[in-house]
Amino acid sequence: MTGDRADKRIVILGAGPTGLGAAYRLRELSHSNWDIYEASDVLGGLARSYTDEKGFTYDIGGHVMFSHYEYFDRLVDTLLGQDYTKIQREAWVWMMNRWVPYPFQNNIRHLPNDVLLECLMGLIEAQKKQHDPKNFKEFNLAQFGEGISKHFMLPYNFKVWAHPADMMNKEWIGERVALVDLERILRNIIEQKDDVSWGPNNSFKFPLYGGTGGLYDRYHPYVDDNLHLNKRATHVDPVARKVTFEDGDTTRYDVLLSTMPITELLPRMDSVPDEVLHASEDLLYSSGYSIGVGIDRPTESSKCWVYYPEESASFYRVTYLSHYSPHIAPPGTTLFLTETSYSPYKHEEKGTILERTIQGLINVGLMKEEEREIILSTKVIDVKHWYPVPSVGRNDALAIIQPYLMSQNIYSRGRFGAWCYEIGNMDHSTMMGVEFVNHVLLGEPEETWIPHERGDQSLIGIPDTSSPAEAMLSQ
């Protein structure tokens, strides 16, 4: 690190995985001219956790830690030491009053015979044709056929994304979806064999203490000298290179790393071109409720999470969170964590969501009606920015917005800063922060974040790091 790079003042907005990854790397490189500003009073962003007075710890959604980045692995080892559990993944789908191992399409032998036949015939017909799908709905029909799309893929994905599948592009998929191997599926049916090996996270780590947020709490010794909590940025002047905060304080920068949603950043900036503002209208997102229900009985399952495509439950996924660590809930209790998305296309009334969640747990057999009496604790976490939706217009929008921001010495990175779900996991997000620092101070290219070009409909070249719940699937 030589010349003006050594003197650059770097300001980071947001102390979630991306901001903390950048901060850790700055300290590692002994760069001292930086500060990190966080709007809330804790570290972690969307990966923070909450612990109530009864001893239940609630995550925001079902996080797991896995990675194909050696740097991220070493970082987690440094932060956690031996304070983690190692969980063997066990994922299921519940539908038609039966358990189907995940991934669904490899295990359709568990379906009723008439539905199984419908799914098989749809697969065979889809395999016969040449397809040129223009959106995610067309992709599903081309890959899986009418039956699987009708019974699982399309209803499940609407519950996840809260947007119609024909509003979504197909470029985000990468390794997020287990694609069809018809011979494998037929062999599973003939041999009556479950097929659960697909995916990158057959086993994963989880913090022993503090839920997922317990990982981010351990950044404090590395960032506290430069950390400013309860500092919400309200204005960014890219000419003066100055950030103004809600309390009236200001700070200058040479380079700004923003991890706030792009759609929140642009309105806070001066003199943004109309083309850039107009492009941001194509950046769609879902909101969501992360709801925990703690009950007074032991966790009687080895399952990690379950997917729910049907209307019998408002949630699309339930995580057996108490299975992840002996310290995440009081001894002898069970903690379910559910996820429900909403948007202008999918309304979910907040005033009734807790009751509908409890009733859903009963409907799908995870609770009994009489167990309402042994509910010890509940928590509803309402998250405005839940998933960045890979909309049909997203790639073209990012091809306009990101070059403009970078021309102003502003790097927008992270789950909603990059606005790419496919690089929105904790490991991706952390590495975007690390690689930002390497780029700015060492001149190295960013590898996780990939620029888009207008009209580019190719899959972006992301590393082999599928999401914790895989598949269109979330987190």
VOZAVO-710322 format. One line per 5 residues: number of its first residue (from 0); their letters; for each residue x, y, z of C-alpha. Coordinates in Angstrom, 2 decimals, decimal comma, padded with zeros to 5 digits. Layout:
NUM> A> X Y Z | ... .
***
This chain:
0> MTGDR> 000,00 000,00 000,00 | 001,76 003,10 -001,25 | 001,12 006,68 -002,28 | -002,34 008,19 -001,99 | -003,89 004,80 -001,26 .
5> ADKRI> -002,31 004,83 002,18 | -003,96 008,17 002,98 | -007,45 007,49 001,66 | -010,23 008,17 004,12 | -012,72 005,34 003,84 .
10> VILGA> -016,20 005,69 005,30 | -018,46 002,67 005,70 | -022,23 002,99 006,06 | -023,69 -000,08 007,76 | -022,26 -002,57 010,26 .
15> GPTGL> -023,76 -005,71 008,77 | -021,70 -008,51 007,19 | -020,38 -006,34 004,34 | -019,42 -003,35 006,43 | -017,85 -005,48 009,12 .
20> GAAYR> -015,94 -007,52 006,55 | -014,50 -004,28 005,17 | -013,70 -002,96 008,64 | -011,93 -006,17 009,64 | -009,84 -006,10 006,47 .
25> LRELS> -008,90 -002,44 006,99 | -007,63 -003,25 010,46 | -005,84 -006,32 009,10 | -004,01 -004,09 006,59 | -003,18 -001,56 009,37 .
30> HSNWD> -005,06 001,19 007,53 | -006,15 003,69 010,17 | -008,05 006,39 008,26 | -011,54 004,90 008,31 | -014,80 004,87 010,27 .
35> IYEAS> -017,92 002,72 010,22 | -021,36 004,17 010,94 | -024,38 002,05 011,88 | -027,96 003,34 012,12 | -028,98 000,92 014,89 .
40> DVLGG> -027,44 000,17 018,27 | -026,00 -003,28 017,45 | -023,81 -005,01 014,89 | -025,01 -007,53 012,34 | -027,62 -005,85 010,15 .
45> LARSY> -030,05 -008,47 008,83 | -027,87 -011,13 010,48 | -028,36 -009,78 014,02 | -030,27 -011,73 016,67 | -032,58 -010,86 019,56 .
50> TDEKG> -032,68 -012,55 022,98 | -035,72 -012,05 025,22 | -036,04 -012,15 029,00 | -037,12 -015,79 028,90 | -033,91 -016,92 027,23 .
55> FTYDI> -035,12 -017,43 023,64 | -032,83 -016,10 020,90 | -034,46 -015,13 017,62 | -032,69 -014,79 014,29 | -033,99 -012,75 011,39 .
60> GGHVM> -034,78 -015,65 009,10 | -033,13 -019,05 008,95 | -029,40 -018,41 008,65 | -026,70 -021,03 008,44 | -022,97 -020,53 008,00 .
65> FSHYE> -021,26 -022,19 005,10 | -018,74 -020,98 002,59 | -016,45 -021,76 -000,29 | -014,17 -018,82 000,60 | -011,03 -019,72 002,50 .
70> YFDRL> -010,79 -016,17 003,82 | -014,32 -016,29 005,23 | -013,64 -019,69 006,80 | -010,52 -018,34 008,52 | -012,41 -015,26 009,66 .
75> VDTLL> -015,19 -017,34 011,21 | -012,60 -019,52 012,94 | -010,91 -016,41 014,33 | -014,16 -014,92 015,59 | -015,79 -018,04 017,02 .
80> GQDYT> -012,86 -020,22 018,01 | -014,44 -023,43 019,32 | -017,75 -021,76 020,19 | -019,89 -023,30 017,47 | -022,02 -026,33 016,77 .
85> KIQRE> -021,80 -028,47 013,64 | -025,20 -029,38 012,22 | -026,00 -032,05 009,67 | -028,50 -030,61 007,22 | -031,93 -032,21 007,14 .
90> AWVWM> -034,40 -030,36 004,89 | -037,94 -031,40 003,98 | -041,02 -030,29 002,09 | -044,44 -030,71 003,72 | -047,32 -030,94 001,28 .
95> MNRWV> -050,37 -033,11 000,60 | -050,17 -034,21 004,25 | -046,85 -035,97 003,81 | -043,12 -035,43 004,12 | -041,10 -035,16 000,91 .
100> PYPFQ> -037,30 -035,02 001,23 | -035,61 -031,97 -000,28 | -034,87 -031,32 -003,14 | -038,49 -031,88 -004,09 | -037,96 -032,75 -007,76 .
105> NNIRH> -035,61 -035,63 -006,90 | -038,07 -037,17 -004,46 | -041,47 -036,98 -006,12 | -041,91 -040,71 -005,51 | -043,47 -039,70 -002,18 .
110> LPNDV> -046,41 -037,97 -003,88 | -049,86 -039,54 -004,38 | -049,88 -041,71 -007,49 | -052,06 -039,39 -009,57 | -049,87 -036,37 -008,75 .
115> LLECL> -046,70 -038,38 -009,32 | -047,95 -039,36 -012,78 | -048,84 -035,73 -013,55 | -045,36 -034,61 -012,52 | -043,63 -037,32 -014,52 .
120> MGLIE> -045,63 -036,67 -017,66 | -044,91 -032,97 -017,35 | -041,19 -033,65 -016,99 | -041,16 -035,92 -020,03 | -043,08 -033,43 -022,18 .
125> AQKKQ> -040,76 -030,60 -021,10 | -037,71 -032,67 -021,99 | -039,01 -033,22 -025,53 | -039,11 -029,53 -026,42 | -036,61 -026,80 -027,15 .
130> HDPKN> -037,12 -023,82 -024,86 | -036,03 -020,22 -024,75 | -037,49 -019,02 -021,45 | -037,74 -015,26 -021,02 | -038,50 -015,18 -017,30 .
135> FKEFN> -038,53 -017,35 -014,19 | -042,04 -018,72 -014,78 | -041,10 -019,87 -018,27 | -037,87 -021,34 -016,89 | -039,80 -023,45 -014,38 .
140> LAQFG> -042,16 -024,78 -017,01 | -039,26 -025,54 -019,35 | -037,18 -027,30 -016,71 | -039,75 -029,05 -014,56 | -042,88 -029,27 -016,68 .
145> EGISK> -046,46 -028,46 -015,79 | -046,88 -030,84 -012,86 | -043,92 -029,94 -010,66 | -044,35 -026,26 -011,51 | -048,04 -026,35 -010,59 .
150> HFMLP> -047,72 -028,29 -007,35 | -044,48 -026,93 -005,91 | -042,20 -024,58 -007,83 | -044,59 -021,76 -008,69 | -046,68 -021,67 -005,48 .
155> YNFKV> -043,61 -022,03 -003,29 | -041,71 -019,29 -005,08 | -044,63 -016,89 -004,88 | -044,69 -017,46 -001,13 | -040,94 -016,75 -000,95 .
160> WAHPA> -040,59 -013,78 -003,29 | -044,09 -012,28 -002,95 | -043,88 -011,43 -006,66 | -045,29 -013,32 -009,65 | -042,69 -015,55 -011,29 .
165> DMMNK> -043,13 -013,85 -014,67 | -041,84 -010,61 -013,10 | -038,56 -012,31 -012,22 | -035,60 -013,00 -014,47 | -033,95 -016,38 -014,85 .
170> EWIGE> -030,35 -015,16 -014,67 | -030,14 -015,26 -010,86 | -030,57 -019,01 -010,66 | -027,04 -020,33 -011,09 | -026,77 -023,17 -008,56 .
175> RVALV> -029,76 -021,97 -006,57 | -032,02 -024,59 -008,14 | -031,35 -028,29 -008,50 | -032,01 -028,82 -012,19 | -033,69 -031,85 -013,67 .
180> DLERI> -031,98 -035,18 -014,22 | -034,85 -037,31 -015,53 | -032,94 -040,58 -015,37 | -032,00 -039,91 -011,75 | -035,60 -039,14 -010,85 .
185> LRNII> -036,87 -042,31 -012,54 | -034,19 -044,39 -010,83 | -035,20 -042,96 -007,44 | -038,80 -043,97 -008,13 | -037,93 -047,47 -009,30 .
190> EQKDD> -035,47 -048,13 -006,49 | -037,66 -046,39 -003,89 | -034,66 -044,33 -002,87 | -034,54 -040,93 -001,19 | -032,14 -038,48 -002,81 .
195> VSWGP> -031,04 -035,72 -000,46 | -027,40 -035,21 -001,41 | -027,80 -032,09 -003,55 | -026,52 -028,76 -002,27 | -023,42 -027,16 -000,81 .
200> NNSFK> -024,35 -027,15 002,86 | -024,80 -030,78 003,82 | -023,33 -029,69 007,14 | -022,90 -026,21 008,53 | -021,63 -024,30 011,53 .
205> FPLYG> -023,76 -022,25 013,91 | -022,60 -020,01 016,78 | -022,85 -021,72 020,13 | -023,98 -018,50 021,81 | -026,15 -015,61 020,68 .
210> GTGGL> -027,72 -017,04 017,53 | -026,39 -015,90 014,18 | -025,82 -012,49 015,69 | -023,34 -014,09 018,06 | -020,85 -014,19 015,19 .
215> YDRYH> -021,13 -010,46 014,56 | -020,96 -009,50 018,22 | -017,42 -010,86 018,14 | -016,27 -008,19 015,73 | -016,30 -005,60 018,52 .
220> PYVDD> -012,60 -005,91 019,50 | -011,64 -005,35 015,86 | -013,90 -002,39 015,04 | -014,80 -000,55 018,25 | -012,10 002,13 017,90 .
225> NLHLN> -013,69 003,23 014,63 | -017,33 002,30 015,28 | -020,20 004,78 015,58 | -023,61 003,36 016,52 | -026,99 005,10 016,27 .
230> KRATH> -025,74 007,14 013,31 | -028,28 007,16 010,49 | -027,02 008,72 007,28 | -029,58 011,11 005,80 | -027,63 012,91 003,08 .
235> VDPVA> -024,67 012,17 000,82 | -022,96 014,97 -001,09 | -020,84 013,26 -003,77 | -019,18 016,53 -004,84 | -018,01 017,56 -001,39 .
240> RKVTF> -017,66 013,87 -000,46 | -019,53 014,40 002,76 | -022,10 012,37 004,67 | -024,62 014,04 006,96 | -026,30 012,09 009,76 .
245> EDGDT> -029,70 012,40 011,40 | -028,21 014,08 014,46 | -026,55 016,78 012,32 | -023,02 015,39 012,46 | -021,04 015,16 009,24 .
250> TRYDV> -018,01 013,27 008,03 | -015,94 013,52 004,88 | -014,62 010,65 002,80 | -012,39 009,89 -000,14 | -014,17 006,62 -000,84 .
255> LLSTM> -017,59 005,62 000,48 | -018,78 002,04 001,00 | -022,56 002,06 001,28 | -024,37 -001,09 002,35 | -027,81 000,51 002,59 .
260> PITEL> -030,37 -000,46 -000,07 | -029,68 001,29 -003,37 | -033,25 002,57 -003,35 | -032,55 004,27 -000,01 | -029,17 005,66 -001,02 .
265> LPRMD> -030,06 007,40 -004,29 | -032,81 009,66 -002,82 | -030,30 010,86 -000,19 | -027,79 011,99 -002,81 | -027,50 015,34 -004,58 .
270> SVPDE> -027,93 015,77 -008,34 | -028,54 012,14 -009,30 | -029,25 011,96 -013,05 | -032,86 011,25 -014,00 | -031,75 008,14 -015,91 .
275> VLHAS> -030,27 006,67 -012,73 | -033,32 007,47 -010,61 | -035,61 006,04 -013,27 | -033,54 002,85 -013,45 | -033,92 002,31 -009,71 .
280> EDLLY> -037,66 001,84 -010,23 | -036,84 -001,61 -011,61 | -035,22 -002,67 -008,32 | -038,00 -004,59 -006,60 | -037,93 -006,14 -003,14 .
285> SSGYS> -040,05 -008,16 -000,78 | -040,66 -007,45 002,88 | -041,05 -010,16 005,48 | -042,01 -011,30 008,94 | -039,59 -013,45 010,89 .
290> IGVGI> -041,69 -014,95 013,66 | -040,50 -017,06 016,55 | -042,68 -019,31 018,70 | -041,15 -020,92 021,78 | -043,08 -023,77 023,44 .
295> DRPTE> -042,56 -025,72 026,63 | -041,61 -029,13 025,30 | -038,38 -030,65 023,99 | -037,42 -030,45 020,33 | -038,57 -033,82 019,07 .
300> SSKCW> -037,05 -033,72 015,62 | -033,70 -033,83 013,86 | -035,04 -031,64 011,04 | -033,30 -028,35 010,31 | -035,95 -026,65 008,19 .
305> VYYPE> -039,12 -027,42 006,25 | -040,61 -025,78 003,14 | -044,36 -025,16 002,86 | -045,77 -024,47 -000,62 | -049,46 -024,77 000,32 .
310> ESASF> -051,97 -022,25 001,67 | -052,48 -024,16 004,91 | -049,72 -021,95 006,37 | -048,88 -018,30 005,78 | -045,16 -019,05 006,16 .
315> YRVTY> -043,00 -020,61 003,47 | -040,36 -022,05 005,77 | -039,97 -023,16 009,37 | -036,57 -023,60 011,01 | -036,19 -025,76 014,12 .
320> LSHYS> -033,95 -023,09 015,62 | -033,64 -024,83 018,99 | -031,97 -027,70 017,14 | -029,02 -025,47 016,21 | -027,53 -024,77 019,65 .
325> PHIAP> -028,26 -025,84 023,24 | -028,05 -022,17 024,24 | -030,55 -020,69 021,80 | -033,60 -021,64 023,90 | -034,12 -022,75 027,52 .
330> PGTTL> -033,48 -026,44 028,20 | -036,40 -028,69 027,36 | -038,11 -026,22 025,02 | -038,66 -025,92 021,28 | -038,15 -022,75 019,25 .
335> FLTET> -039,73 -022,56 015,80 | -038,69 -019,73 013,49 | -041,06 -019,02 010,61 | -040,70 -016,80 007,55 | -043,52 -015,05 005,71 .
340> SYSPY> -042,96 -012,61 002,86 | -045,20 -009,76 001,73 | -045,33 -007,08 -000,96 | -047,89 -005,06 -002,92 | -048,57 -008,33 -004,78 .
345> KHEEK> -048,99 -010,41 -001,61 | -050,64 -008,78 001,37 | -050,04 -010,15 004,87 | -051,90 -008,34 007,64 | -049,49 -007,56 010,46 .
350> GTILE> -052,17 -007,44 013,12 | -053,09 -011,08 012,56 | -049,78 -012,56 011,42 | -048,81 -014,04 014,80 | -052,14 -015,82 015,26 .
355> RTIQG> -052,08 -017,03 011,65 | -048,56 -018,32 012,20 | -049,54 -020,28 015,31 | -052,57 -021,67 013,50 | -050,32 -022,58 010,57 .
360> LINVG> -047,98 -024,51 012,88 | -051,04 -026,44 014,06 | -052,35 -026,94 010,52 | -049,09 -028,53 009,35 | -048,72 -030,71 012,42 .
365> LMKEE> -045,76 -029,03 014,12 | -047,95 -028,09 017,08 | -051,13 -029,49 018,60 | -054,11 -027,28 019,36 | -053,71 -027,85 023,10 .
370> EREII> -050,08 -026,69 022,93 | -051,28 -023,12 022,65 | -051,37 -023,35 026,44 | -047,63 -024,05 026,66 | -046,41 -021,24 024,41 .
375> LSTKV> -043,74 -019,50 026,47 | -042,58 -016,76 024,14 | -043,24 -015,23 020,73 | -041,58 -012,54 018,68 | -042,58 -010,83 015,43 .
380> IDVKH> -039,76 -009,13 013,52 | -041,02 -007,01 010,63 | -038,29 -006,48 008,02 | -038,86 -003,90 005,28 | -036,06 -005,15 003,02 .
385> WYPVP> -036,31 -008,93 003,06 | -035,15 -010,14 -000,37 | -033,84 -008,15 -003,35 | -036,10 -009,57 -006,06 | -034,25 -010,52 -009,27 .
390> SVGRN> -036,75 -008,70 -011,46 | -036,79 -008,82 -015,24 | -035,41 -005,28 -015,38 | -032,84 -005,64 -012,61 | -029,72 -006,32 -014,68 .
395> DALAI> -030,26 -003,35 -016,97 | -031,01 -001,14 -013,97 | -027,79 -002,15 -012,19 | -025,85 -001,59 -015,42 | -026,90 002,07 -015,20 .
400> IQPYL> -026,80 002,65 -011,45 | -023,57 001,00 -010,32 | -021,22 002,68 -012,85 | -022,71 006,05 -011,89 | -022,14 005,46 -008,19 .
405> MSQNI> -018,60 004,24 -008,74 | -017,87 007,33 -010,85 | -018,72 009,28 -007,68 | -016,32 007,18 -005,54 | -019,28 005,37 -003,98 .
410> YSRGR> -019,27 001,58 -003,83 | -022,70 000,09 -003,17 | -022,18 -003,46 -001,94 | -023,87 -006,09 000,21 | -027,23 -007,85 000,06 .
415> FGAWC> -029,20 -004,74 -000,89 | -026,24 -002,58 -001,83 | -025,39 -004,88 -004,74 | -029,08 -005,84 -005,13 | -028,14 -009,34 -006,28 .
420> YEIGN> -029,78 -012,13 -004,34 | -027,36 -014,59 -005,86 | -024,48 -012,97 -003,98 | -026,47 -012,10 -000,87 | -025,42 -014,83 001,57 .
425> MDHST> -023,35 -014,00 004,64 | -020,15 -015,26 003,02 | -020,79 -013,36 -000,22 | -021,67 -010,20 001,68 | -018,63 -010,37 003,93 .
430> MMGVE> -016,33 -010,96 000,98 | -017,79 -008,00 -000,90 | -016,57 -005,84 001,97 | -013,16 -007,51 002,08 | -012,70 -007,28 -001,68 .
435> FVNHV> -013,79 -003,63 -001,71 | -010,89 -002,86 000,62 | -008,48 -004,95 -001,45 | -009,59 -003,09 -004,55 | -009,35 000,40 -003,09 .
440> LLGEP> -006,09 -000,05 -001,17 | -004,28 -002,79 -003,07 | -005,63 -002,33 -006,58 | -006,94 -005,89 -006,72 | -010,07 -006,68 -008,76 .
445> EETWI> -013,32 -007,44 -007,00 | -014,30 -011,05 -007,60 | -017,61 -011,61 -005,79 | -019,32 -008,47 -007,06 | -019,70 -008,63 -010,83 .
450> PHERG> -020,74 -005,66 -012,96 | -023,72 -005,98 -015,30 | -023,99 -004,73 -018,84 | -027,19 -003,57 -020,49 | -028,89 -006,42 -022,26 .
455> DQSLI> -026,66 -008,98 -020,57 | -028,79 -012,07 -020,01 | -025,99 -014,45 -019,12 | -025,56 -015,98 -015,69 | -023,17 -013,87 -013,69 .
460> GIPDT> -019,91 -015,56 -012,79 | -020,41 -015,98 -009,09 | -018,42 -018,48 -007,02 | -019,88 -021,88 -006,18 | -021,70 -020,78 -003,05 .
465> SSPAE> -025,39 -021,56 -003,08 | -027,73 -020,16 -000,47 | -028,34 -021,76 002,92 | -031,77 -022,97 002,04 | -030,74 -023,43 -001,60 .
470> AMLSQ> -033,18 -022,96 -004,26 | -035,22 -020,12 -005,21 | -035,15 -020,75 -001,98 | -034,04 -018,38 000,44 | -031,48 -016,75 002,54 .
***
